[in-house]
Amino acid sequence: MNMKTTLSRWALSTGCILLALSGQAQGLDDVMLYGRMDPLGTARSTGLGGAMTALGADLGAIGINPAGLGMYRSSDMSFTLGLGAGGARTAFAGESTVTAAPHLIVGQIGGAITTPMNSPHFKRGTFAFAYRPLKDLHQRTEWTGEQDGESLTQQLALQADGTAYDSLWSQNPFDADLAWYTYLIDTVPGTIDQYDPAFAGDRVRQRLRRDRSGRMGETSIAFGTTYEDVLHIGMAIGLTSVEMERTDVYTEQKVSGPSPLDRLTFNDRLQVSGSGGFWSFGLILQPDNAPIRLGWSYRSGSVFSIDDFYSVDATSDFSDGTGFEWNSPDSYIRYRIRTPRQQRLGFSWTLAKAALLTLDYGRSDFRTATFTSNDLYGTDVDRIQSELDSAFAVEQQFRGGLEFRIQDTWRFRMGGGWRSAAADPQTDFNGAIDGTLIEDGSGIVHWALGGEYRAEEWYAGATYRHTSTDARRRLYALSPEVATGRTGLGLLMMSIGARF
């Protein structure tokens, strides 16, 4: 089947205008999900809130400012493991739900080799390699509640209206066609293209559960050096990758009403894999005998080539014991997104080797993100790009951290930060804000606490980090109720390393 005519998940099919709120958001959600990063590093860089632009001699600084490699005076190897739980606290139709899904992730892995240089001004150089997660995609979210006289089947009937039942497979293969074959909609007697919903005046319990797993990561090589121990310089190149699986299960269970339908279920499955590349460059200025440092870093955007596999199945159960099931065709599409460039400014202040204060400011213009695909018509690509241009915004980041040192062996840290929204709220057909948000596009708050023991030749530390963001959506496009909540991710990052 030609995906240029059947990819209704991207709101490209001719019959999906009534699904535009969800269909358009889906395309925006995908670009935002892979374009917006929340990098993790070592226990130290995580514990300082990621504010490492003006700091160095830590493998967690490679992806933030490679100039930090110029501060190394010895070689370093480290490994970080994370134990996390991604979940949410949500509310829908007067009911609240709390969910969480535990998981393990591999954090920062890397090494730095420092060698002397035959130069009177550049005395040493450090080569480094590292892998680090750019985004932990594990999450479980659920909304559930009861509504009177509202149902997804009503939306499906309106979507199908005007299309003959034997043409639904080509016009709406991922939604209305499934509803037709599972008797969630049926033709009005005497017609072949007008439809009645299975749930009309019934009271139903609606539930949407999302289970997502996967990660974005980068593998990089970098080099840093220092000029007269005053100006540290570094650059890095690397490959980025993404692997993600997501399953959305939407159900409606009849509570009361005349319909013979008892229950319906839609299973929406998405698998994504992709890769890209980037480069970065940075500087750190450390005036002679001064306790302060100033840092700046630039990171290019990544061009991700994404392979997208998608399918839906629907089931229905009736009060007479009958049940029906139907599957959509398997959808495959390849597209490319370019993520925005990032720039950071950093400041750090060492207080007599007893404490350290670090502050960062970052900026990314998501309006420069681009979308292209040879699998779609040019007009559809232009429409999606136009939606990105109008919905996305400039993200600003503020990060900070404090480190206290006790007897040169113990360090205790706290840090955190705030990121502004990277996308504006969604609007309806009339341009009015409808209460929903592009997923992963709203403001983000994070905080961290940690400690570390540092001996002469080895070190070990742990940091707990928590991130939360606002989440507001409709369970389906024409639902009158906006589901609200906050999604969160808690991670315990544990690092061990050696210096030689």
Summary of the structure (lengths in Angstrom):
residues: 500
radius of gyration: 25.8
end to end distance: 59.5
largest distance: 92.2
contacts: 1857
relative contact order: 0.19
helix: 16%
strand: 55%
